Every structure is written in C-alpha cells, then in structure tokens.
Amino acid sequence: MKHRTVAVCLAATLSAATLAACGSDDSGSGSGSGGSGSSGPVELEYWAWAPGLEETAQIWNDANPDIQVVVKEQASGEDLLTKIITASKAGQAPDLIQAEYQALPTLVSNDVLADISGDTDIEEEFAPGLWSQVTLGGDALYAVPQDSGPLMFYYRHDLFEEYGLTVPTTWDEFADTARDLRSQEPGKYLTTFSSSDPGLFSGLAQQAGAQWWTIEGETWNVAIDDEPTRRVAEFWGDLVAEDAISNEPMYTPAWNQALNTGEQIAWVSAVWAPGVFAGNAADTAGLWTMAPLPQWEEGADVTGSWGGSTTAVTNDSRHREAAAAFASWLNTDAEALNSLVRNGGIYPAATSAQTGDALSEAPEFFAHQEDFYPLASDISEGTAPAAWGPNVNVTYSVFNDAFGEAAESRSGFPAAVTAMQRATVDDMTQHGFQVAE
C-alpha cells in the first residue's frame, strides 16, 4: 500500500521550532507558475543550491519550450528546510526542491512532498541503497536521487611504502595498521576520529548495518543505540583511548597541517574528498591513493554514505507530471548529468553516469590513479541502505556535544551513542510522534 505521507499530520522538529504538518491539500493549488487557466508555457520553479543547475536547466528549456524551469538559488541545509516547510504551510511551495536525503522524512512528515511513483519508472538507474532513501523503505517515491557520497579509504601511498604498511581491507587490519605506524613513528597517526562530523559517523554505522530510524504504519522505531552503531563507536573509541589514532576534529588548521606534513597519512572520507585535498593539502597532490573502505567481514564490499541530495516534487505544484519528468531527466539523462558534473562538481547518483564522459578522467589531484572513477562506481554499488528520521538535526546536535566530550577525554564513546538515542526519542515523543525502541 502506498502512503502519501509518513505519520501524516504529526509535527516535525527543526532546531527549536515546531512546524505543523498537513500544510497543503491534494489539489496542488500552490505557487507553481503557469496555472491551468493561464496561457503560454508551463513554468516550473525549482529551489536549489547546487552550482551549475541553471546551465543544466537551460538544456531542458531549449529542448522543451512548453515546459520551462526557473532555478531560484537558495541557501542549503536547515535554513532551506525551514523555508520550504513554511512556504508549504501557506500553499506557496515551489514545484521542485533540492533536498538532502536525511531531510526527506521531515519533509514527508510535514506533507510537503508529492509521491511521484506513478509518474516515473527509473529505479534501475540507481543502487538499491540509494533508492531506499527516497522511498523511505516503502512503495511511494518522494524524490529522485541526484548525487551521492559513498565512503572510501584514502592513504599516502609513499608513506605506506616507506613504513612497510599494507592497505587494510578489514577494520581489524585498519586497527593493526594504526598501531604499527605509531610504534614505528610516534609523531604520526594513521588517521583521526572527528567529533564534529556526524555525517561520517552515520555513514560508518550504515556500513556496519545500522538502521537508525524505521517506520511501520505511523510508529517510528528508533535504534541509534543498536549493536552495529555501538560496534562502530567502541571500535573508534578504543583506538582513540589507546592513542592509536588522533582525536583532532577535521577541517581545523591543525588537521590541515597534519595532512600537509604527513602527520596523518590516511583519511576515511567520501568520493568528494579530492576537492578537500586540493584545497587543504595542495602540496601533496599525486601522493594519495583511493581504495575501498575496510570491511567488518573479510571479502564483503559494503560502504556507507556521507552527503548527497535529491530532486523532489512538492504537493503544491500544479504541474506534478511535468515536474516529475524534469526531475527524472535531470538525474538520469546523460547530457544533463555530464552538465551537472562539469558545472556543479557533483558525483552523480545514477550508476550509468558514474563512469560517463564527464568522469572519464580522474580528478586532477588523483591524476596518477586512472581507475579512480571506475573504482568509485564499483564501491558505490555496495552502498548500504540508510534510514533517516524526522529529527536528524537533534540527533546530530547531540552527537557533536556527546562525542566532543568523549573524544576530548578519550573515553565514553558508547555512552555518547546512548545519549543520541535518548535525546532523539525524547524529542520525537515531545512533538507527538508515536515511537518504539
């Protein structure tokens, strides 16, 4: 059975604000331009933040004079989420929006997004783990995947060779490698655990099999404090506690310096990491190599996600079929995806585009690794399902606080997971959600 919303008419939490659900009706009489009584081409309004979308939309507009897309650039993140829900409550949401995967349950709970499962048939274009994030595990389709951030392992191949280290294929080998390096060279670390990046931690938990939120009927099951997540927390916590890895947060001046000087010789990150390397460690170009993420079980090929966004159609759109057609074209058409890659720097969610013309050459920082994108595509196929809930912002905020304290004290990582669970459940219960644990 298809559900137009998940937990319809319940309130979703955004920061300290509570935004009421059930903001639009089934008529779609919202702000989408070119109403049924108007003359001229249909005009679709698209709120998005990714660069290069205007150029890509122009390709569509040139080929479809009767359906014109107007891109209106917005801020990303929570500010846009709040703006969209507020507009939807007033029946004035745009036809199309760019939404991060973890924002979809909040938007669905607030009745913002249309189910476009009857308007497009493109499931085979995407890895199952990504597709499950836009269906919320059900039959409805609330968005089309646009870009993705599969996790992988980056390492300094020159320093691995110098210290006789082998690229780890399992997390046990990863821990042994970290200890081996410290014993050889006390001034260096294999990598760091960053307490300021809940997106990375959630991706690592996904790889281990975590499903933080699931829904059955109108009841949410919250399982942040589950065995897979605790396994990940204990693994990294143990390495921090024994000083086998650093506890320096990422993107700080100290972290940048460690990358540049070789004090940190590996990084667990996503497919977009080459851009970070180029900006933060430019002098090390050509010294890093990308490999698959270490696995919990030898021989497995599972990865998690860190980042990514979708294209969704709102319930306020007067032209849902046209909007769904554009969303599908934008994220599956070869010309459109090449434009998004070249003009926006995205890593496309559609598997066919992950080795397309625009990605036929490795990133400049990894010019020596000719198989960078073919390998990334293979890794992406193993993306584990991610299960998001309606108050991810609360969970992430508690992660920053609880794991920040744990990393600084080099203890208490499992307790930090418990704190995330408790705060998430309490917040959902307070705002009217039916919750099970």
C-alpha positions in Angstrom: 0.0 0.0 0.0 1.3 3.4 -0.9 1.3 6.1 1.7 1.2 9.7 0.6 2.8 10.8 3.8 4.6 9.1 6.7 2.9 9.8 10.1 0.6 12.3 8.4 -0.3 15.4 10.5 2.4 14.9 13.0 4.8 17.7 13.8 8.4 17.7 12.8 11.2 19.3 14.7 13.5 21.8 13.2 16.0 23.3 15.7 13.9 24.8 18.4 11.0 25.4 16.1 8.0 23.1 15.8 6.5 23.3 12.3 2.9 22.0 11.9 2.2 19.2 9.4 -0.6 18.9 6.8 0.2 22.1 5.1 -1.2 21.5 1.6 -4.2 19.8 0.1 -4.5 17.2 -2.7 -5.4 19.8 -5.3 -1.9 21.1 -5.7 -3.1 24.7 -5.8 0.2 26.1 -4.7 2.7 28.6 -6.1 3.7 26.6 -9.2 3.6 29.0 -12.1 1.5 28.7 -15.2 -1.8 27.6 -13.7 -4.4 25.7 -15.7 -6.1 28.9 -16.7 -3.0 30.7 -17.9 -1.7 30.8 -21.5 1.9 30.1 -22.6 4.4 27.5 -21.5 4.2 25.8 -18.1 6.8 27.3 -15.8 8.3 25.2 -13.0 10.0 26.9 -10.1 13.0 25.0 -8.7 14.6 25.9 -5.3 18.2 24.6 -5.2 21.7 25.4 -4.0 24.0 23.3 -6.1 26.1 25.2 -8.6 25.6 24.8 -12.3 21.9 23.9 -12.2 21.0 27.0 -14.2 23.2 25.8 -17.1 21.7 22.3 -16.9 18.1 23.5 -16.7 18.8 25.6 -19.9 19.5 22.3 -21.8 16.0 21.2 -20.8 14.4 24.6 -21.6 15.9 24.7 -25.0 14.5 21.2 -25.8 11.1 21.7 -24.1 9.7 25.1 -25.0 6.3 24.1 -23.4 7.8 23.4 -20.0 10.3 25.9 -18.7 12.3 25.5 -15.5 13.3 28.5 -13.5 16.1 27.8 -10.9 16.0 30.0 -7.9 19.2 29.7 -5.8 18.7 29.1 -2.1 20.8 28.6 1.0 21.4 24.9 1.8 20.8 23.0 5.0 18.4 23.7 7.8 17.6 27.2 6.6 16.2 26.0 3.3 14.3 23.2 5.1 12.6 25.6 7.3 11.8 28.0 4.4 10.3 25.1 2.4 8.0 23.9 5.2 6.9 27.4 5.9 6.1 28.0 2.3 4.2 24.7 2.1 2.0 25.6 5.1 1.0 28.7 3.1 0.4 26.7 0.0 3.3 28.5 -1.7 6.0 25.9 -2.0 7.8 25.8 -5.4 7.3 23.0 -7.9 10.7 21.4 -7.3 13.2 21.4 -4.5 16.7 20.1 -3.9 16.7 18.2 -0.6 19.3 16.2 1.2 18.5 12.5 1.8 18.3 13.0 5.6 15.7 15.8 5.1 13.2 13.7 3.3 11.4 12.2 6.3 11.0 15.7 7.8 9.5 17.0 4.5 7.2 14.0 4.2 6.0 14.2 7.8 5.1 17.9 7.0 3.2 16.8 3.9 5.5 18.8 1.6 6.5 16.2 -0.9 4.4 14.5 -3.6 4.5 10.8 -4.3 5.7 10.6 -7.9 5.9 6.8 -8.1 3.2 6.7 -10.7 5.0 9.4 -12.9 8.4 7.8 -13.4 10.0 4.4 -13.7 13.7 4.8 -13.1 14.5 2.6 -10.1 17.0 0.5 -12.1 19.2 3.6 -12.7 20.3 3.7 -9.0 22.0 1.5 -6.5 19.4 -0.1 -4.2 20.9 1.5 -1.1 20.3 5.0 -2.5 16.8 4.1 -3.9 15.7 3.0 -0.4 16.5 6.5 0.9 14.0 8.2 -1.5 11.2 5.6 -0.9 11.7 5.6 2.9 11.6 1.9 2.6 8.0 1.8 1.2 6.3 1.9 -2.2 6.0 5.7 -2.5 8.7 7.7 -4.3 9.3 11.1 -2.7 12.4 12.2 -4.7 14.9 11.3 -7.3 18.5 10.7 -6.2 20.8 13.4 -7.6 24.3 12.9 -6.1 25.8 10.6 -3.6 28.8 10.4 -1.3 30.0 6.8 -1.0 32.7 6.3 1.7 36.2 5.1 0.8 39.7 5.0 2.2 42.4 7.5 1.1 46.0 6.9 2.0 49.5 8.3 1.4 51.0 5.6 -0.8 54.5 7.0 -0.5 54.4 6.8 3.3 52.7 3.4 3.3 55.6 2.1 1.3 58.2 3.9 3.5 56.8 2.2 6.6 56.0 -1.1 5.0 52.3 -0.8 5.6 49.6 -2.8 3.8 46.4 -1.1 2.7 43.8 -2.5 5.2 40.8 -4.4 3.8 39.2 -5.1 7.1 38.7 -2.9 10.2 40.8 -5.3 12.3 43.6 -4.7 9.8 42.9 -1.0 9.9 43.4 -1.0 13.7 46.6 -3.1 13.4 47.9 -0.7 10.8 47.3 2.3 13.1 49.2 0.6 15.9 52.0 -0.4 13.6 52.5 3.1 12.4 52.5 4.6 15.9 55.1 2.0 17.1 57.4 2.9 14.1 56.9 6.6 14.1 55.3 8.2 17.3 55.0 11.5 15.6 52.5 10.2 13.0 48.9 8.9 13.1 47.1 6.8 10.6 44.0 9.0 10.8 41.8 10.8 13.3 38.3 10.5 14.8 36.4 13.7 14.3 33.8 14.5 16.8 32.4 17.3 14.6 31.2 15.2 11.7 28.1 13.2 12.5 27.5 12.6 8.8 30.7 10.5 8.6 29.8 8.6 11.8 26.3 7.8 10.5 27.8 6.5 7.2 30.2 4.2 9.1 27.2 3.0 11.2 25.3 2.3 8.0 28.1 0.2 6.7 28.0 -1.9 9.9 24.3 -2.5 9.3 22.7 0.3 11.4 19.1 1.5 10.7 18.7 4.4 13.0 15.0 5.1 12.1 12.4 2.8 10.6 8.7 3.2 10.4 5.8 0.8 10.5 2.4 2.4 9.9 2.5 5.5 12.0 5.1 4.3 14.5 8.7 5.2 14.3 11.3 2.7 15.6 14.5 4.5 16.8 17.5 2.2 17.0 20.5 4.5 17.2 21.8 2.7 20.3 21.9 -0.7 18.4 24.6 -3.2 18.1 26.1 -2.0 14.8 26.3 1.6 15.9 27.8 0.6 19.3 30.3 -1.6 17.5 31.5 1.3 15.4 31.6 3.6 18.5 33.6 1.1 20.5 36.0 0.5 17.7 36.9 4.1 17.2 36.7 4.8 20.9 39.2 2.1 21.7 41.7 3.4 19.1 41.4 6.9 20.5 41.7 5.7 24.1 45.0 3.9 23.3 46.3 6.8 21.3 46.5 4.7 18.1 44.7 7.4 16.2 44.3 11.1 16.7 41.3 12.9 18.2 41.7 16.1 16.2 38.5 17.3 14.6 38.6 17.6 10.8 38.9 20.9 8.9 40.8 22.7 11.6 44.2 24.3 11.0 45.9 21.5 12.9 44.1 18.9 10.8 45.1 20.7 7.6 48.7 20.8 8.7 48.7 17.1 9.6 47.6 16.3 6.0 50.2 18.5 4.5 53.1 17.3 6.7 52.3 13.6 6.7 51.5 13.6 10.4 48.2 12.0 9.3 48.7 9.5 6.4 45.1 8.3 5.8 41.6 9.6 5.8 38.2 7.8 5.7 36.1 10.1 3.5 33.7 10.2 0.6 34.1 10.4 -3.2 34.2 14.2 -3.0 37.4 14.2 -0.9 39.7 15.1 -3.9 38.3 18.7 -3.7 39.1 18.9 0.0 42.7 17.6 -0.6 43.2 20.1 -3.4 42.1 23.0 -1.1 43.7 21.8 2.2 46.7 19.8 1.2 47.7 21.0 -2.3 51.4 20.2 -1.9 50.6 16.5 -1.5 49.0 16.1 -5.0 49.9 12.8 -6.5 50.8 11.2 -3.2 47.4 9.9 -2.2 45.5 6.9 -3.5 41.9 5.9 -3.1 40.8 2.4 -2.1 37.6 0.7 -0.9 36.5 1.2 2.7 37.8 -1.5 5.1 35.1 -4.1 5.9 33.7 -5.7 9.0 33.6 -9.1 7.3 36.5 -10.2 5.1 35.5 -10.3 1.5 32.5 -8.0 1.9 32.0 -4.9 -0.3 29.7 -2.6 1.7 30.1 1.1 2.1 28.1 3.9 3.7 27.2 7.4 2.6 28.4 10.8 3.6 26.4 13.5 1.9 24.2 13.7 -1.2 21.0 15.2 -2.3 17.8 14.6 -4.3 15.3 16.4 -6.5 11.7 16.3 -5.2 8.3 17.5 -6.4 6.1 19.3 -3.9 2.4 18.8 -3.2 1.9 22.5 -4.1 2.9 22.1 -7.7 0.1 22.5 -10.2 2.2 20.5 -12.8 3.4 17.4 -11.0 3.7 15.2 -14.1 5.9 17.9 -15.8 7.9 18.4 -12.6 8.4 14.7 -12.2 9.5 14.4 -15.8 12.1 17.1 -15.3 13.4 15.6 -12.0 13.8 12.3 -13.8 15.5 13.8 -16.8 17.8 15.9 -14.6 19.2 12.9 -12.8 19.2 10.2 -15.5 19.8 11.8 -18.8 23.4 11.6 -20.0 23.7 15.2 -21.2 22.1 16.5 -18.1 24.4 14.5 -15.8 27.5 15.5 -17.7 26.5 19.1 -17.3 25.9 18.6 -13.5 29.3 17.0 -13.1 31.2 19.6 -15.2 29.3 22.7 -13.9 28.4 21.6 -10.4 31.1 19.1 -9.5 28.7 16.5 -8.2 29.2 12.8 -8.1 26.0 11.5 -9.8 23.7 9.0 -8.1 22.8 7.4 -11.4 25.2 4.4 -11.9 25.4 4.9 -15.7 26.9 8.4 -15.2 29.5 7.4 -12.7 31.8 6.4 -15.5 30.3 8.8 -18.1 32.1 11.3 -20.3 32.5 13.9 -17.6 34.1 11.4 -15.3 36.3 9.7 -17.9 39.4 11.2 -16.3 40.4 11.0 -12.7 40.3 14.2 -10.5 43.4 16.3 -11.1 44.6 15.7 -7.6 44.5 12.0 -8.3 45.6 12.1 -12.0 48.0 9.2 -11.3 45.1 6.9 -10.4 43.4 6.4 -13.7 40.8 4.0 -12.3 39.6 6.5 -9.7 36.1 6.8 -11.0 35.6 3.2 -12.2 36.7 2.1 -8.7 34.4 4.7 -7.1 31.5 3.3 -9.2 32.2 -0.2 -8.1 32.3 1.0 -4.5 29.1 2.9 -4.9 27.2 -0.2 -6.0 27.7 -1.6 -2.4 26.1 1.4 -0.7 24.2 0.3 2.4 20.7 1.4 2.9 20.3 4.5 5.1 17.2 5.1 7.3 16.6 8.7 8.3 14.0 10.1 10.7 12.2 13.4 11.2 14.6 15.0 13.7 18.1 14.2 12.3 19.2 17.7 13.4 18.5 16.8 17.0 20.5 13.6 16.7 23.4 15.3 15.0 23.5 18.1 17.6 23.8 15.6 20.4 26.5 13.8 18.5 28.6 16.9 18.4 28.2 17.5 22.1 28.5 13.9 23.4 31.2 12.7 21.1 33.0 16.0 21.5 33.4 15.3 25.2 34.2 11.6 24.6 36.9 12.4 22.1 38.5 15.0 24.3 38.5 12.7 27.3 39.4 9.7 25.2 36.6 7.7 26.8 32.8 7.3 26.9 32.1 6.6 23.2 29.3 4.0 23.8 27.7 6.4 26.4 27.6 9.1 23.6 25.6 6.8 21.4 23.2 6.2 24.3 22.8 10.0 24.7 22.0 10.3 21.0 19.3 7.6 21.3 17.7 9.2 24.4 17.6 12.7 23.1 16.2 11.6 19.7 13.4 9.5 21.3 12.5 12.2 23.9 12.4 14.9 21.2 10.1 12.8 18.9 7.8 11.9 21.8 7.6 15.5 22.9 6.5 16.5 19.4 3.7 13.9 19.1 5.4 11.1 17.2 4.5 7.5 18.1 7.9 6.0 19.0 9.1 2.5 19.7 12.6 1.4 20.7 
